């Protein structure tokens, strides 16, 4: 595609040529127009700054350069691993743990099949694949993307909505602990069906697989990621074929697709039938991943994978299990050995299916772990968590490793596996975090549609009633199992949300107090010429980090006060994290000269998205290459000065004392700014100062 070239400066957004929308959605964002005349760099730099006040093209979607089918195959491994392995344990839990399903009859079996089908249709097909997928933050989805949209646009009741988003993100970590445990246990329990004498190996094998999975995270999944899609493709074909074999034995089970059977089941069993919804929710766990991983594959391939393969294969298997249970009701009486998924698998295929299930559940667990890494990184970039060490395991965006998150999840997953020891028991605590996230996603989506899109109440009320009715029912039926441990994921979510809100509040207080201590940068520069004794200029380039151009870096003040000297070339860098996933290189930088006479300094603002890798030296090199900094500026030998803040406890209002202690503890253990900003250790100096909290 060619853009018309202009030589008189930056082209306003309203007059830019329209970008042709090609399907091929995936990793690359639609680019902004780049100024063609280098002499217009100042105007373009200012325009770049204005662009992020209210981002132009905030509704741009992702595009890539491969076909829809290829992206759909890739999406299978990333998106559907969790929900695709739900048949391993869903009907096992429903028919083995509830009073309403203890007596197997056609009405009960058809009713359960109907509940599963319509839960998948409303929550996954209509809500996630159909409606909520339309809300995105420059292509990215998930609850953090919705939170970023509301935070950036400063909507009415924004603080409450952002707080709900924080709690939803915190619940994701609770889900991330349970998903690997229940998935791997559910698959390895096939060993017990294949060979009852090996039943004692189920838990040790599961623990060994899980520990190995977490230990391998630091190497990344890029090297074997290409296998994920094909493995899940084979998995769906396999479970669909197994289910179809049973359905053909009794096609009458297709009646279960009618909603009338779900209504009859609920009416006939009352409160006991309502509690069964706590098992039905297992069929939709992983639905939020469809939305959270939107930015990797795009909405179209995700929908294609769901409607074209995942949904038909899942429902065929669920219906096949229903037929098997209806024809073998006595098996459901013994919960310790009941496993309809493996018991209906032909004997000759049992061991291959067990191994295939193990691979599929490892992929499902990988998706949950990678999702936790991504949410943690986004929370750090948006200011809801302290700086964490993030390792990039490949050149592909999103392939990251966060050690503290990895090993925290590992400990939690292994403990759950050793305590509960089976997938059906873990099913009692699974679902609370997932359905809680469903509800919060719905609330935030309705807020985005109403406050940002201007959608009418007439349009939103029916959607809200439909989604929330189903999701609140699923949530309340799950929370009813509190005595079995359903409180666990909520407790984890509450704990993480307290940490996130405490860090956010403490950071605001410390920043405000630090600003007061730093003082005005313009006044500081204006006073340098009259300072006595005169300031000595020393050769070289000094780079100082500061939040913005309004205040003076404490390290710069310290150099002038204590050394009575200033480098010949001074660059002040401000890093501004924007509430979008990625900022392209053409939009990242804005440069301005500050000061007068002999005491002029460069001020460079670099804007990064919450999923971008941050490296200040690379940003400076980019600015020099684009001509925003002097071409001969010696950045290779530049010295970096960073203010190392020591936070001191005070009796000032603003936070409870216990939260101040929590904030200070997190601040002391946060990642060094040298690592966070990608600074060269051998040329970076930390200059200490104190700020009161």
ABEGO torsion letter per residue (X at the ends): XBBBBBAAEBBBAAABBBBBBBBGBBABBBBBBBBABAAAAAAAAAAAAAAAABBBGAABBBBBABBAAAAAAAAAAAAAAAAAAAAAAAAAAAAAABAAAABBBAAAAAAAAAAAAAAAAAAAAAAAAAAAAABBBGGBBEAAAAAAAAAAAGBBGAAAAAAAAAAAAAAAAAAAAAAAAAAAAAAAAAAAAABAAAAAAAAAAAAAAAAAAAAAAAAEAAAAAAAAAAAAAAAAAAAAAAAAAAAAABAAAAAAABAAAAAAAAAAAEAAAAAAAAAAAAAABGAAAAAAAAAAAEAAAAAAAAAAAAAAAAAAAAAAAAAAAAABAAAAABAAABBAAAAABBAAAAAAAAAAAAAAAAAAAAAAAAAAAAAAAAAAAAGABBBBBBBBABABBGBBBBAAAAAAAAAAAAAAAAAAGBAAAAAAABGAAAAAAAAAAAAAAAAAAAAAAGBBAAAAAAAAAAAAAAAAAAAAAAAAAAAAGAAAAAAAAAAAAAAAAAAAAAAAAAAAAAAAAAEBAAAAAAAAAABOBBBBBBBEBBBBBBABAABBBAAAAAAAAAAGBBBABBBBBBBBBBABABBBAAAABBBBBBEBEABBBBBBBBBBBAABBBBAAAAAAAAAAAGABBAABBAAABBBBBBBBBBBBBABBGBBAAAAAAAAAAAAABBBAAAAAGBBAAABBBBBBBBBX
